[in-house]
Every structure is written in C-alpha cells, then in structure tokens.
C-alpha cells in the first residue's frame, strides 16, 4: 500500500526530478501548481520504484478521492496496478483524474471495465509564445488595441522583474483586489487569492519567474509563471480593474521578458477557465492553438 503524505513547499525537492516525465503540457504536474492547490485539492504523494504517485480530490466529484496519472520510470501498466492495490487495501474506488487526452486510449486499454467522463471546465489553454509576444494578426485585434490603449493612456509605466524587495508591495496589491474578505476557504476563487499571496511570500523558495507592471509608480498588474521544457506555465496573472489594458500589457511584457531569457520557449499554458464565463472569454480572446482536454476514469 502506498504511504501518502501531504504536498508542501518542502516536498518540491523530492517532486522536482519527476518533472522530466511530465507527459504533456498539462499544468497538473508542475511543482508550483501542486503546492498552490495542495490544500484545496488535498494533494498527497508517494514515491515508489522511482515513480511519483499523486492522490487528490476527484475533479468530477470533489467528495471522492482519485489519483493523477503516475509519472516516473515504471511502465504505466505497473504503476496503475500499484494504485489498484492501494485502492483495494483502503476500500476506495479506483479513480484516475486529469488524464490527458493523449493518454485516453492507453488508459481505456489498461482499464477495460471503466467509466470515462470529460472534465469540461478543466481544459488547459495552450498558446503560441510568439503570438502572445507580438499580438499580431486579425484574431488578436482586440487584445492589441487594448494594449495600445494602455500605452497611450499610461505613458509613465514600468515593467520590472519581481525581487524579494517587492514582496510586501505585491501582497498589498493582491489583497486590495481580493473579493473574499471573510472565509478564505469559501470558494475556489477565494482560496486562489489567498494562495497567490502565500506564493509571493515564499517566492525566494520557489524561484519562479515573475513580473510587475507599475503605472505612475503604483502596481497595476502582477504575474508569475513556471518553466519546463519548451513551455511557460502562467500560474498567476492579476491586473487592476481600473487600468484599461493592464492585463494585456503585463501578459505581453512578461512573455517578451521570458523569451529574452529563455529563447527556446515556444508555448504558453495559461491553464483552465474552471467554468467561469468571464475567464473563458478572456482566454479564448487570446486565440489558443490547442485545448488540452482531460478525462476522469472510474472503475
């Protein structure tokens, strides 16, 4: 039986070597994402036979436990057999959640007696890095116009990379934009906002690239990401609602900054919309080149 323990910042040292086995551009396996959502998703992990096993809440039914697809040196069939043994020993239903679409047929073959469901609100939005860096083309007219409007209306602006000296200023910016003032666990959005602040506080331990956009000396937008292989994962992007085009500006400036440091980056994962209509509209407006769909399997 697997011995599962909670994912914390201290877990990153153990988890990081397994990023080389991330099967797709899915954000689920990036250490930063795992730590940010550890409490909400009840992420726990175990390492057996040089393979990483991650247990979580089912994304289709948050009241049920499930496993992400294991990654590591074990063949997929062997690692799923270990999960099956664990579920049998604990009396739990075998569930695999957040299974990337590219692995759907393999899982169907390995688990013929399955029920599969599409996780509609959990598809990652994948973009061309160059497209986001330039905002060229008819499909991005609106985004380009908002970016240009920002430049015209805010001649005194500055983009800079986040440093530890910026920590308290960024936290105050995130706190001022917070919708949830009472129960931090009340909603997913509320949890996300608290975790954004926690991530900033621990930035010296994460070592993730981040950028700040200031207008007249005050923060108008903040973003933070994570890089693996050829992909930038954008975990946080917050912009002032009173500064038109601040979101488009921080996105473009951050991408260009990343490309200047890591010219091998070709794709950007801006993660899911979680079924939020406004967020979905914004993500679609950036003209994704791929939707990375996920599935859940129940035995």
Secondary structure, DSSP 8 states (H G I E B T S, - for coil): ----EE--GGGHHHHHGGGGG--SS-GGG-HHHHHHTHHHHT-EEEEETTEEEEEEE-SS-TTSEEEE--EESS-HHHHHHHHHHHHHHHT---EEEEEEGGGHHHHHHH-SS-EEEE-GGG-EEEEEHHHHHH--SGGGHHHHHHHHHHHHH-SSEEEEE--GGGHHHHHHHHHHT-S--S-TTSSHHHHHHHHHHHHHHTHHHH---EEEEEETTEEEEEEEEEEETTEEEEEEEEE-TTSTTHHHHHHHHHHHHHHHH-TT--EEE----TT-HHHHHHHHHT--SEEE-EEEEE-
